[in-house]
Amino acid sequence: MNITLLVVGLLILAIIIFAVYRIQIFKYQNKKMNSLRFERVKTLYGKLERREAITAEEVLPYAENLLTRESTFHLLRNGDQLHLFPHEYLTIIKGAESKLANWLEFPTELNACPDEIEHLKRVTIDFDGQNNLVHYEVFKYRVNEPHWAAKGGWILGVVGPYFDDSNPYDAAQATFSRVGSTLDKVSPEEEAKWVHENISMRR
């Protein structure tokens, strides 16, 4: 009896230690990633802070880059300089593309920005049978060797939910990608439905 209690106690203690360890690792990785993302837009941020003149030509490389596009939009909006953001990147699809790339770069996910990414389609779901619609933007992406996910080919990624009145760069709380969900195994509709039911509806 005492041995059983000891084993159960040690097992519970091990689970608690592991959970605390994972939380600390996540916090560290999150802090490191936020620092890296700030470093990428630091020059632009500094100019906005100092109220220096910025041109649309200076902003363009930031908007073109998947990993700085979303941050650049928010920096310019907060600095009352959104008119400098390139019109061609001021769409929900371009915002969703950047959102997915930043999400995939996190160490607990793909730990890399895709080498290629393409928008496949918007999938619309009537989530309550009352014609209340939500939209998900579905992308395919892939990475090159030697990344471990390169052998999977095109992988599906989903960003959303969006609504009829959503604006570009609105929060998309159900951004997700199952690395095993490759385009040859799962349809965009199936993947969007999975994300809606298992990520969006459980938040």
C-alpha positions as CSV (number, residue, x, y, z in Angstrom):
1,M,0.0,0.0,0.0
2,N,2.8,2.4,1.0
3,I,4.8,1.5,-2.1
4,T,1.7,2.1,-4.3
5,L,1.1,5.6,-2.8
6,L,4.8,6.4,-3.2
7,V,4.7,5.4,-6.9
8,V,1.5,7.4,-7.5
9,G,3.0,10.4,-5.6
10,L,6.2,10.2,-7.7
11,L,4.2,10.0,-10.9
12,I,2.1,13.0,-10.0
13,L,5.3,14.9,-9.0
14,A,6.9,14.0,-12.3
15,I,3.8,15.3,-14.2
16,I,3.9,18.6,-12.3
17,I,7.6,19.1,-12.9
18,F,7.2,18.4,-16.6
19,A,4.3,20.8,-16.9
20,V,6.2,23.6,-15.1
21,Y,9.2,22.9,-17.3
22,R,7.1,23.1,-20.5
23,I,5.5,26.4,-19.3
24,Q,8.9,27.9,-18.6
25,I,10.3,26.7,-22.0
26,F,7.2,28.2,-23.8
27,K,7.7,31.5,-22.0
28,Y,11.4,31.6,-22.9
29,Q,10.7,30.7,-26.5
30,N,7.9,33.3,-26.7
31,K,10.1,36.0,-25.3
32,K,12.9,35.1,-27.7
33,M,10.5,35.1,-30.7
34,N,9.0,38.5,-29.8
35,S,12.6,39.9,-29.5
36,L,13.4,38.5,-32.9
37,R,10.3,40.0,-34.5
38,F,10.9,43.4,-32.9
39,E,14.5,43.3,-34.2
40,R,13.2,42.9,-37.8
41,V,11.1,46.1,-37.6
42,K,13.3,48.0,-35.2
43,T,14.5,50.6,-37.7
44,L,11.0,51.4,-38.8
45,Y,9.8,51.5,-35.2
46,G,12.6,53.9,-34.3
47,K,11.7,56.3,-37.1
48,L,8.1,56.3,-36.1
49,E,9.0,56.9,-32.5
50,R,11.3,59.8,-33.5
51,R,8.6,61.1,-35.9
52,E,11.0,61.0,-38.7
53,A,9.8,61.2,-42.3
54,I,9.1,57.8,-43.8
55,T,8.5,57.1,-47.4
56,A,6.3,54.4,-49.0
57,E,9.4,53.0,-50.7
58,E,11.0,52.4,-47.2
59,V,7.8,50.6,-46.1
60,L,7.5,48.3,-49.2
61,P,10.2,45.7,-48.2
62,Y,8.6,45.3,-44.8
63,A,5.2,44.7,-46.3
64,E,6.6,42.3,-48.9
65,N,8.2,40.2,-46.2
66,L,5.9,37.5,-44.8
67,L,7.5,37.8,-41.4
68,T,7.3,41.6,-41.0
69,R,4.1,42.4,-43.0
70,E,1.7,42.0,-40.0
71,S,3.9,43.9,-37.6
72,T,4.4,46.7,-40.1
73,F,0.7,47.2,-40.6
74,H,0.2,47.5,-36.8
75,L,3.2,49.8,-36.4
76,L,2.0,52.2,-39.1
77,R,-1.6,52.1,-37.9
78,N,-0.6,52.9,-34.3
79,G,1.7,55.7,-35.6
80,D,-1.0,57.3,-37.8
81,Q,1.0,56.4,-41.0
82,L,-1.2,53.7,-42.4
83,H,-1.4,55.6,-45.7
84,L,2.2,54.4,-46.4
85,F,1.2,50.7,-46.3
86,P,1.1,49.3,-49.9
87,H,-2.5,49.0,-51.1
88,E,-1.8,45.6,-52.7
89,Y,-1.0,44.1,-49.2
90,L,-4.0,45.7,-47.6
91,T,-6.2,42.6,-48.0
92,I,-7.4,39.8,-45.7
93,I,-5.6,37.2,-47.7
94,K,-2.2,39.0,-47.4
95,G,-2.8,39.6,-43.7
96,A,-3.7,35.9,-43.2
97,E,-0.6,34.8,-45.2
98,S,1.6,36.8,-42.8
99,K,-0.3,35.6,-39.8
100,L,0.2,31.9,-40.8
101,A,4.0,32.5,-41.6
102,N,4.6,34.0,-38.1
103,W,2.6,31.3,-36.4
104,L,4.6,28.5,-38.3
105,E,7.9,30.1,-37.3
106,F,7.2,29.5,-33.6
107,P,9.5,26.8,-32.2
108,T,6.6,24.6,-31.0
109,E,5.1,24.6,-34.5
110,L,7.1,24.3,-37.8
111,N,10.0,26.3,-36.4
112,A,10.5,27.9,-39.8
113,C,8.9,30.3,-42.3
114,P,7.6,28.4,-45.4
115,D,9.8,28.6,-48.4
116,E,6.7,28.7,-50.6
117,I,3.1,29.6,-49.7
118,E,0.0,30.0,-51.8
119,H,-3.6,30.9,-51.0
120,L,-5.9,28.1,-52.1
121,K,-9.4,29.3,-51.2
122,R,-11.8,30.8,-48.7
123,V,-14.0,28.2,-46.9
124,T,-17.2,29.5,-45.5
125,I,-19.0,27.6,-42.6
126,D,-22.5,28.2,-41.3
127,F,-21.6,27.5,-37.6
128,D,-25.1,27.5,-36.1
129,G,-27.5,26.5,-38.9
130,Q,-28.9,30.1,-38.8
131,N,-26.9,31.4,-41.7
132,N,-24.3,32.9,-39.3
133,L,-21.2,32.6,-41.4
134,V,-17.5,32.4,-40.6
135,H,-14.8,32.3,-43.2
136,Y,-11.4,30.6,-43.1
137,E,-8.5,31.3,-45.5
138,V,-6.8,28.1,-46.5
139,F,-3.2,28.1,-47.8
140,K,-0.8,25.4,-49.0
141,Y,2.9,25.8,-48.0
142,R,6.1,23.8,-48.1
143,V,9.6,24.0,-46.9
144,N,12.8,22.9,-48.5
145,E,15.4,20.3,-47.4
146,P,16.9,19.8,-44.9
147,H,13.8,20.7,-42.9
148,W,12.1,17.7,-41.4
149,A,8.8,18.6,-43.0
150,A,10.1,18.9,-46.5
151,K,9.2,15.3,-47.4
152,G,5.5,16.0,-46.8
153,G,5.2,18.2,-49.9
154,W,2.4,20.8,-49.8
155,I,0.9,21.2,-46.3
156,L,-2.4,22.9,-45.5
157,G,-2.6,25.9,-43.1
158,V,-5.8,27.6,-42.0
159,V,-6.3,31.2,-40.8
160,G,-9.5,32.5,-39.3
161,P,-12.2,32.9,-38.4
162,Y,-13.2,36.0,-40.3
163,F,-16.6,37.5,-40.6
164,D,-18.4,39.4,-43.3
165,D,-17.3,42.7,-41.7
166,S,-13.7,41.7,-40.9
167,N,-10.9,44.0,-41.9
168,P,-7.4,43.1,-43.1
169,Y,-5.1,42.2,-40.2
170,D,-8.0,41.6,-37.8
171,A,-7.1,39.0,-35.1
172,A,-7.4,35.4,-36.4
173,Q,-7.5,33.4,-33.2
174,A,-7.8,30.0,-34.9
175,T,-4.7,30.1,-37.0
176,F,-3.5,26.5,-37.2
177,S,-1.7,23.9,-39.3
178,R,-1.5,20.1,-38.8
179,V,1.8,19.3,-40.4
180,G,0.5,15.9,-41.3
181,S,-2.4,17.5,-43.3
182,T,-0.9,17.4,-46.7
183,L,-2.8,18.5,-49.8
184,D,-2.8,14.9,-51.2
185,K,-4.5,13.6,-48.1
186,V,-7.0,16.3,-46.9
187,S,-9.1,18.8,-48.9
188,P,-9.1,22.5,-48.0
189,E,-12.7,22.2,-46.9
190,E,-12.0,19.3,-44.6
191,E,-9.1,21.1,-43.0
192,A,-11.0,24.3,-42.5
193,K,-13.8,22.3,-40.9
194,W,-11.4,20.5,-38.6
195,V,-9.8,23.8,-37.5
196,H,-13.3,25.3,-36.9
197,E,-14.5,22.4,-34.8
198,N,-11.3,21.7,-32.9
199,I,-9.6,25.0,-32.5
200,S,-12.1,27.9,-33.0
201,M,-15.1,26.4,-31.2
202,R,-13.0,25.3,-28.2
203,R,-11.5,28.7,-27.5
